[in-house]
Amino acid sequence: MIIGVGIDVAEVDRFRVSLERTPLLAQRIFVESELYLPSGERRGFASLAARFAAKEALAKALGAPAGLHWTDAEVYVEESGQPRLRVSGTVARRAEELGVRGWHVSLSHDAGIASAVVIAEG
């Protein structure tokens, strides 16, 4: 059963400007593994914008309640290339309240726009 669906888009260049203007913003939004590739190289702005869009879409799928912490949701990619969500803290509590048992995530970025869809399944 679908409990919630969220979708969000982010303009990559606008997101880049926000991160450059406010250096600590990235640490408030992302966990370390989202910021860096396994090689230690920092992820590109399009990839970060897509992850941000996924977090926004996740909040919408949960009904956009107040008090969710950005770093309580981690977007990661399996070896197969499929994006996934790992939730903890405030996000996990809200998901449990709603009966969420699994997530479906789709990320994309093209022509300067990053997008994400999140489906919360019970």
Stockholm file with secondary structure:
# STOCKHOLM 1.0

chainA/1-122         MIIGVGIDVAEVDRFRVSLERTPLLAQRIFVESELYLPSGERRGFASLAARFAAKEALAKALGAPAGLHWTDAEVYVEESGQPRLRVSGTVARRAEELGVRGWHVSLSHDAGIASAVVIAEG
#=GR chainA/1-122 SS CEEEEEEEEEEHHHHHHHHHHSTTHHHHHCCHHHHBCTTSCBCCHHHHHHHHHHHHHHHHHTTCCTTCCGGGEEEEECTTSCEEEEECHHHHHHHHHHTCCEEEEEEEEETTEEEEEEEEEC
#=GC SS_cons         CEEEEEEEEEEHHHHHHHHHHSTTHHHHHCCHHHHBCTTSCBCCHHHHHHHHHHHHHHHHHTTCCTTCCGGGEEEEECTTSCEEEEECHHHHHHHHHHTCCEEEEEEEEETTEEEEEEEEEC
//
